[in-house]
Amino acid sequence: MRTYTLEYLFNGELRSQTFEFTQPQLAVHEAAMHLLQLHFGDGENSLVMPSADSSPEEILQQAELLGLTQIRIVEAPGA
């Protein structure tokens, strides 16, 4: 498992979340999808989630529309 900290702005407010993933690298659009699930993944907001066949660009655009911007991936040292 690798530990990644995602640093980002949510509606202009600096935030960070730490996740553990088995994958050796994490792309920004994948990070955005995890943040979308974290913030909007409940049943009431499922319509705002990108579809399974969305392109990386579409995922990032949807994230930006919902206030998730400046996503930065920080891998934990020694990971």
Buried (B, 14 or more C-beta within 10 A) or exposed (E): EBBBEBBBBBEEEEBEBEBEBEEEEBEBBBBBBBBBEBBBBEEEEEEEBBEEEBEBEEBBBBBEEBBBBEBEBEEEEEE
